[in-house]
């Protein structure tokens, strides 16, 4: 494994531990919507959304660099 992969693995493990240690119920308000949910669930959703955005951004960069 390369150094960036080790760093990504370490950050992923750190994020999972952080999510598991924050299990209280919180209230999230966005504009006119209010939701009560366990903090671990909200953190997991944000983590997954961030991961998907990162993958999509990396795919876009890869497509731009690839010769046609």
Secondary structure, 3 states (H helix, E strand, C coil): CCHHHHHHHHHHHHHHHHHHHCCCEEEEEECCEEEEEEHHHHHHHHHHHHHHHHHHHHHHHHHHHCCC
